[in-house]
Amino acid sequence: MNQHAPQRFAEVRQHGKRKCKSKLMEKQKMDKKEIIAKFGRAAGDTGSPEVQVALLSARIVALTEHLKANKKDHSTRRGLLAMVARRKKLLAYLAGENYPKYIEITDALKIRRAK
């Protein structure tokens, strides 16, 4: 057998993975742009709490679906819990600063409100 054959197949596999990964990344970027456009205060606004909560919510939904299929992925579960805590803090801040906007965001994203 040729000594270069395993290396060639490895390159093809890597390229295949890279190609699939880039399609997924493109879709995520498009989703992210749509979320920013929908919840942002102005064009290109990525720092407002509304946008941050919406982006975190999208990632939380995606990770929840991942964890349904991969129950033993504990490192992802830990990251998910950190994102949920961060979103909770941002929502608490938003509720204190602009309560009507807090109500609007929680209704739009179907998030339960804190009591």
Stockholm file with secondary structure:
# STOCKHOLM 1.0

chainA/1-115         MNQHAPQRFAEVRQHGKRKCKSKLMEKQKMDKKEIIAKFGRAAGDTGSPEVQVALLSARIVALTEHLKANKKDHSTRRGLLAMVARRKKLLAYLAGENYPKYIEITDALKIRRAK
#=GR chainA/1-115 SS CCTTHHHHHHHHHHHHHHHHHHHHHHHHHHHHHHHHHHHCSSTTCCSSHHHHHHHHHHHHHHHHHHHHHCTTCHHHHHHHHHHHHHHHHHHHHHHHHCHHHHHHHHHHHTCCCCC
#=GC SS_cons         CCTTHHHHHHHHHHHHHHHHHHHHHHHHHHHHHHHHHHHCSSTTCCSSHHHHHHHHHHHHHHHHHHHHHCTTCHHHHHHHHHHHHHHHHHHHHHHHHCHHHHHHHHHHHTCCCCC
//
